[in-house]
Amino acid sequence: MEKEEVINHMDLIEKNYNILFSNLNKQDEECNIGRSQNKVCRFCGLNEQETTFDTIAHAIPECLGNKQIICLDECDTCNKDFANNIEDHLAAITLPYRVINMIEGKKKIPSYQTQDQKSKINIEDAENRFMKIMSREDSEFLVLDEENKNIRIEYDLPSHIPSAAYKTLVKMALSIMSNEQIKDFTILNSWIQEKEHNKNLMNPLNVLMTFIPGINPFKETTVFLLKKYTEKGKYPDCMFILAFGNVMYQMVLPSDIEIKQETSTKTILKFLTPFEIDWNLGKPTHRILDWSQNTKLKSYKQFMDFGYDEIIKLDPKSIKL
């Protein structure tokens, strides 16, 4: 994008939205959201006499690198249900980006191995951005272009339900709201708690994805929650942005009023990254992802290209897949 276009986009954001929450430049600080006493679960509505609050509830899943943003008023039952019912699906979609960008999850940085076990990616030294890609000659996992110093990998994205992944983004947004703000989103709140995924609250479930070339341009997991303060009806009332590694997801968060008015035709204002201008690794790309499918997608192949500085050839006898 040209510099003038970027400035105009960001100017529109500033003229129409307030930032309700962001951890930008605060990634080293612990951020506790919600009540620390007399707790009432912001999702199911049960209090301390009716349920427990013993588990540390991460407002943004740990698999995305979040250790600091904690939701104090998410009960243990809801925490477990969200982890098992929706968060695993976003984890599946984001696995390749978490591996390549060396995002440390709950215990460690994930690795990747193909279904036929012929190829794998291991992170050897995250601090120095050193990864080991091992692929047998009879595998189609890796295509090497030595002339252009480019590697293309063909990976199998794990099976998942796209609409459940979308619910996870909604859950994150609701987790970083104040107790007063969340009252405007009771319909969304009920929807993400449904055990089945056969009912879409909106159609389509669109997510705007930005891909930034390079490894870990977003050095820390960053979130934004934006609330419209103008009366302009063409823009949605609330937007949520999640950025980690080299990807950013942006989505509309419709309030109860908007859902009842069926205002899905509102224009989403693209939230741009600092890498739009003069990023030395190439221009970011933007595309709309439709996560409306509410049945499980089987594993399918996708491609990822990245450059390299040096290839170190290893003795094949020393490699174990």
C-alpha positions as CSV (number, residue, x, y, z in Angstrom):
1,M,0.0,0.0,0.0
2,E,1.1,3.6,-0.7
3,K,2.0,5.8,2.3
4,E,-0.9,8.2,1.6
5,E,-3.4,5.3,1.6
6,V,-2.0,3.9,4.9
7,I,-2.3,7.4,6.5
8,N,-5.9,7.7,5.3
9,H,-6.8,4.3,6.7
10,M,-5.4,5.0,10.1
11,D,-6.9,8.5,10.1
12,L,-10.4,6.9,9.6
13,I,-9.7,4.6,12.5
14,E,-8.8,7.5,14.8
15,K,-11.8,9.6,13.8
16,N,-14.3,6.8,14.5
17,Y,-12.9,4.5,17.2
18,N,-11.6,4.5,20.7
19,I,-9.3,1.8,22.0
20,L,-11.1,0.0,24.8
21,F,-8.2,-2.3,25.4
22,S,-4.7,-2.9,24.1
23,N,-1.5,-4.5,25.5
24,L,0.7,-2.7,23.0
25,N,4.0,-1.8,24.7
26,K,2.8,-3.5,27.9
27,Q,3.7,-7.1,27.0
28,D,6.0,-7.5,30.0
29,E,3.3,-6.3,32.5
30,E,0.7,-8.7,34.0
31,C,-2.8,-7.5,33.1
32,N,-5.6,-8.8,35.2
33,I,-9.1,-8.3,33.9
34,G,-12.3,-8.6,35.9
35,R,-13.1,-8.9,39.6
36,S,-10.6,-10.4,42.0
37,Q,-13.2,-10.7,44.8
38,N,-16.9,-11.7,44.9
39,K,-16.4,-13.2,41.5
40,V,-19.2,-13.9,39.0
41,C,-18.2,-15.7,35.8
42,R,-18.5,-13.3,32.9
43,F,-19.6,-16.2,30.6
44,C,-22.0,-18.5,32.5
45,G,-23.0,-16.0,35.3
46,L,-22.3,-18.4,38.2
47,N,-20.8,-17.0,41.4
48,E,-18.2,-18.3,43.9
49,Q,-20.8,-20.2,45.8
50,E,-21.9,-22.0,42.7
51,T,-18.6,-22.7,40.9
52,T,-14.9,-22.5,41.3
53,F,-12.2,-20.0,40.1
54,D,-9.0,-21.9,40.8
55,T,-7.5,-22.2,37.3
56,I,-5.5,-19.3,35.8
57,A,-7.7,-18.3,32.8
58,H,-5.7,-16.8,30.0
59,A,-7.8,-14.2,28.1
60,I,-5.7,-15.0,25.0
61,P,-4.8,-18.7,24.7
62,E,-1.3,-19.6,25.9
63,C,-0.6,-21.4,22.6
64,L,-0.5,-18.0,21.0
65,G,2.2,-16.8,23.3
66,N,0.1,-15.0,25.9
67,K,1.3,-15.3,29.5
68,Q,0.3,-11.9,30.9
69,I,-3.3,-11.2,30.1
70,I,-5.4,-13.0,32.7
71,C,-9.2,-13.1,33.0
72,L,-9.9,-13.3,36.8
73,D,-13.7,-13.9,36.4
74,E,-13.7,-16.9,34.1
75,C,-14.8,-20.0,36.1
76,D,-13.0,-23.3,35.9
77,T,-15.9,-25.0,34.1
78,C,-16.1,-22.4,31.3
79,N,-12.3,-22.4,31.1
80,K,-12.2,-26.1,30.5
81,D,-15.2,-26.1,28.1
82,F,-13.7,-23.3,25.9
83,A,-10.3,-25.1,25.8
84,N,-11.9,-28.4,24.7
85,N,-14.7,-27.1,22.5
86,I,-13.4,-24.1,20.6
87,E,-9.8,-23.2,21.3
88,D,-8.3,-26.4,19.9
89,H,-9.7,-25.4,16.5
90,L,-7.9,-22.1,16.3
91,A,-4.8,-23.8,17.5
92,A,-5.1,-26.2,14.5
93,I,-5.5,-23.3,12.0
94,T,-2.6,-21.3,13.5
95,L,-0.1,-24.3,13.9
96,P,2.1,-23.5,10.9
97,Y,2.5,-19.9,11.9
98,R,3.2,-20.8,15.5
99,V,5.9,-23.2,14.4
100,I,7.6,-20.9,11.9
101,N,7.5,-17.9,14.2
102,M,8.7,-20.0,17.2
103,I,5.7,-19.0,19.4
104,E,6.1,-20.6,22.8
105,G,2.9,-22.1,24.0
106,K,1.9,-23.6,27.4
107,K,5.0,-25.7,27.7
108,K,7.3,-25.2,24.6
109,I,7.5,-24.1,21.0
110,P,5.5,-26.5,18.8
111,S,7.1,-28.7,16.1
112,Y,5.6,-30.0,13.0
113,Q,5.7,-33.5,11.4
114,T,4.0,-34.6,8.2
115,Q,1.4,-37.3,8.4
116,D,3.6,-39.8,6.6
117,Q,6.4,-39.0,9.1
118,K,8.8,-38.4,6.2
119,S,9.5,-34.7,7.1
120,K,9.5,-32.5,10.1
121,I,10.3,-29.0,11.4
122,N,12.1,-28.5,14.7
123,I,13.1,-25.3,16.4
124,E,16.7,-25.7,17.5
125,D,17.5,-22.2,18.8
126,A,14.6,-19.7,19.0
127,E,16.8,-16.9,20.3
128,N,19.0,-17.0,17.2
129,R,16.0,-18.0,14.9
130,F,17.5,-21.3,14.0
131,M,15.2,-24.0,12.8
132,K,15.9,-27.4,11.3
133,I,13.8,-28.7,8.4
134,M,14.3,-32.3,7.7
135,S,12.8,-34.0,4.6
136,R,13.4,-37.3,2.9
137,E,14.1,-37.3,-0.8
138,D,10.9,-39.2,-1.5
139,S,8.8,-36.6,0.3
140,E,7.0,-33.7,-1.5
141,F,7.1,-31.6,1.7
142,L,9.9,-29.3,0.6
143,V,10.9,-27.6,-2.7
144,L,14.2,-25.9,-2.7
145,D,15.0,-22.9,-5.1
146,E,18.7,-22.4,-4.5
147,E,19.0,-19.7,-7.2
148,N,16.4,-17.4,-5.4
149,K,17.2,-18.7,-1.9
150,N,13.6,-19.7,-1.4
151,I,12.0,-22.7,0.3
152,R,8.4,-23.8,-0.3
153,I,6.9,-26.2,2.2
154,E,3.7,-28.1,1.6
155,Y,2.1,-28.9,4.9
156,D,-1.1,-30.6,6.1
157,L,-3.3,-28.3,8.1
158,P,-4.8,-30.3,10.9
159,S,-8.6,-31.0,10.8
160,H,-10.7,-28.3,12.5
161,I,-14.1,-26.6,12.5
162,P,-13.7,-23.0,11.1
163,S,-16.7,-21.6,13.0
164,A,-15.3,-22.9,16.3
165,A,-12.1,-21.1,15.6
166,Y,-14.1,-17.9,14.9
167,K,-15.8,-18.4,18.3
168,T,-12.4,-18.4,19.9
169,L,-11.7,-15.0,18.5
170,V,-15.0,-13.8,19.9
171,K,-14.2,-15.4,23.3
172,M,-10.9,-13.5,23.4
173,A,-12.7,-10.2,22.7
174,L,-15.2,-10.8,25.5
175,S,-12.4,-11.8,27.9
176,I,-10.7,-8.4,27.6
177,M,-13.9,-6.3,28.1
178,S,-14.9,-4.7,31.3
179,N,-17.9,-6.1,33.2
180,E,-20.0,-3.2,31.9
181,Q,-18.9,-3.5,28.3
182,I,-19.7,-7.2,28.0
183,K,-23.4,-6.5,28.9
184,D,-23.9,-5.3,25.3
185,F,-22.8,-8.7,23.9
186,T,-25.1,-11.2,25.6
187,I,-26.1,-12.9,22.3
188,L,-22.5,-13.5,21.3
189,N,-21.7,-14.7,24.8
190,S,-24.5,-17.4,24.7
191,W,-23.4,-18.4,21.2
192,I,-19.8,-19.2,22.0
193,Q,-21.0,-21.4,24.9
194,E,-23.1,-23.7,22.7
195,K,-21.5,-27.2,22.7
196,E,-22.6,-27.8,19.1
197,H,-21.3,-25.7,16.1
198,N,-24.2,-26.3,13.7
199,K,-25.7,-22.9,14.2
200,N,-24.0,-19.8,12.8
201,L,-25.0,-16.6,14.5
202,M,-23.9,-14.6,11.4
203,N,-23.3,-15.4,7.8
204,P,-20.6,-15.2,6.6
205,L,-18.1,-15.4,9.5
206,N,-15.4,-13.3,7.9
207,V,-12.0,-12.7,9.3
208,L,-9.5,-10.2,7.7
209,M,-6.1,-11.8,7.8
210,T,-2.8,-9.8,7.2
211,F,0.4,-11.8,6.5
212,I,3.7,-10.0,7.1
213,P,6.8,-11.5,5.5
214,G,9.5,-12.5,7.9
215,I,9.9,-14.4,11.2
216,N,8.2,-12.8,14.2
217,P,7.8,-9.2,13.1
218,F,5.2,-9.1,15.9
219,K,7.7,-9.9,18.7
220,E,4.9,-10.3,21.3
221,T,1.3,-11.3,21.0
222,T,-0.8,-8.1,20.8
223,V,-4.5,-7.4,20.9
224,F,-6.7,-4.4,20.3
225,L,-10.4,-3.9,21.1
226,L,-11.9,-0.9,19.3
227,K,-15.3,0.8,20.1
228,K,-16.9,3.2,17.7
229,Y,-17.7,6.6,19.3
230,T,-19.2,8.3,16.2
231,E,-22.8,8.1,14.9
232,K,-21.7,6.9,11.5
233,G,-23.9,3.9,10.7
234,K,-21.7,2.5,7.9
235,Y,-19.0,1.2,10.3
236,P,-19.5,-1.6,12.9
237,D,-19.7,-0.7,16.6
238,C,-16.8,-2.9,17.8
239,M,-13.8,-4.6,16.3
240,F,-11.2,-7.0,17.6
241,I,-7.6,-7.4,16.4
242,L,-5.2,-10.2,17.3
243,A,-1.5,-10.1,16.1
244,F,1.3,-12.7,16.7
245,G,4.3,-13.9,14.8
246,N,3.7,-12.7,11.3
247,V,-0.1,-12.8,11.1
248,M,-2.9,-10.5,12.2
249,Y,-6.6,-11.4,12.4
250,Q,-9.3,-8.7,12.5
251,M,-13.0,-9.3,13.0
252,V,-16.2,-7.4,13.7
253,L,-17.8,-8.0,17.1
254,P,-21.5,-7.3,16.7
255,S,-23.5,-6.0,19.7
256,D,-26.9,-7.3,20.6
257,I,-28.5,-4.3,18.9
258,E,-26.6,-4.9,15.6
259,I,-27.4,-8.6,15.6
260,K,-31.1,-7.8,16.0
261,Q,-30.9,-5.1,13.3
262,E,-29.0,-7.6,11.0
263,T,-26.4,-5.0,10.2
264,S,-23.8,-7.4,8.7
265,T,-23.4,-5.2,5.7
266,K,-21.4,-2.5,7.6
267,T,-18.0,-1.7,6.2
268,I,-15.1,-2.9,8.2
269,L,-12.2,-0.4,8.5
270,K,-9.0,-2.2,7.8
271,F,-6.6,-2.0,10.8
272,L,-3.1,-1.7,9.3
273,T,0.2,-2.8,10.7
274,P,3.4,-0.7,11.1
275,F,4.9,-2.9,8.3
276,E,2.8,-1.4,5.5
277,I,5.5,1.1,4.6
278,D,9.1,0.4,3.8
279,W,9.2,-3.2,5.3
280,N,12.4,-4.6,3.9
281,L,11.1,-8.1,3.6
282,G,8.2,-7.3,1.3
283,K,4.7,-5.9,1.5
284,P,2.1,-7.4,3.7
285,T,-0.8,-9.2,2.0
286,H,-4.5,-9.0,3.1
287,R,-7.2,-11.5,2.4
288,I,-10.7,-12.3,3.7
289,L,-11.1,-15.7,5.3
290,D,-14.6,-17.2,5.5
291,W,-14.8,-19.3,8.6
292,S,-18.5,-20.0,8.3
293,Q,-18.2,-23.8,7.9
294,N,-19.5,-25.4,11.0
295,T,-18.6,-29.0,10.3
296,K,-15.1,-30.5,10.6
297,L,-12.8,-29.9,7.7
298,K,-10.5,-32.8,7.0
299,S,-6.8,-32.2,6.9
300,Y,-5.8,-30.4,3.7
301,K,-2.6,-29.1,2.1
302,Q,-1.4,-25.5,2.1
303,F,1.9,-23.8,1.0
304,M,4.3,-21.5,2.7
305,D,7.2,-19.8,1.1
306,F,10.2,-18.2,2.9
307,G,13.7,-17.2,2.1
308,Y,16.9,-18.2,3.8
309,D,20.4,-16.9,4.3
310,E,22.3,-20.2,4.4
311,I,21.8,-23.9,4.0
312,I,23.9,-26.3,6.1
313,K,24.1,-29.7,4.7
314,L,24.0,-32.5,7.2
315,D,25.1,-36.1,7.1
316,P,21.9,-38.1,6.3
317,K,23.1,-40.9,8.6
318,S,23.0,-38.5,11.6
319,I,19.3,-37.5,11.0
320,K,16.4,-39.3,12.6
321,L,12.9,-38.5,11.6
